Amino acid sequence: MRELSAVEADVQSLAKEPTGHVRVALPPATSEVLSPLLVMACREKFPRISLHIREGFSGIIHGWVLAGEVDIAVFYSPEMAPELEIVPLVDEPLCVITPIALPVENDLVFPARNLAGLPLILPARPHSLRPVVERYAADNGFQPNIVHEVDGIRTTRAMVAAGLGCTIFSHAEIVGDIEAGRVRAIPLEPRASWRLSMVRRKSSRSSRAMEEVKALILDQIAVLVERRFWRGTLLTAGRRPRVDG
């Protein structure tokens, strides 16, 4: 019935503006900033498109995409799969996030060797950050010292600010606490990064409404990179990004 409704909406939209219901999934910190911009842009340009925004961790969102529960997803480091269309958006460096009270040798770079004994607060799998950190540790010859597993970014931020450990995240995920002076973010050396991507299931039928929402997401991602919300490299080229997978 959903497919039939989408066909009907597409036929109607050929003569008029795009119409339909589009389901979008985003990770928490990204959703907090991107969702208002996306909704306002969609309301202004395509008032007949309705958005359903879901929030979840990257591993959970990955399952939603495969199950066909969302139309478009934006999340970090998606696993490559033949049934997925993956559009790279932003390559973002990862930082060590430490309490302000913790003494460090250098607040400009954090050598990988110093991570070996650092008490880390990290999410458990299937959060996309966990394998990125484990792979980085293996490449640099140490075992991460994970003292707490926490799956919520807000709880992790509070625990780091309270001096209960450190974490590894991107600047965008923790910017509020950095600006408030509760924590500091130090880029890793050698560089570590994760990639924000737009993902959809190839077998899912793409409507005109979905294509317009995808274009709006690309526009707002570019705006946020320009505003330095993400301090990484923009990987899209306007509304026609490169596609992997």
Secondary structure by P-SEA (a helix, b strand, c coil): caaaaaaaaaaaaccccccbbbbbbbcccccccaaaaaaaaaaaccccbbbbbbbbcaaaaaaaaaaccccbbbbccccccccbbbbbccbbbbbbccccccccccccccccccccccbbbbbccccaaaaaaaaaaaaaccccccccccccaaaaaaaaaaccbbbbbcccccaaaaaaccbbbbbcccccbbbbbbbbbccccccaaaaaaaaaaaaaaaaaaaacccccccccccccccccc
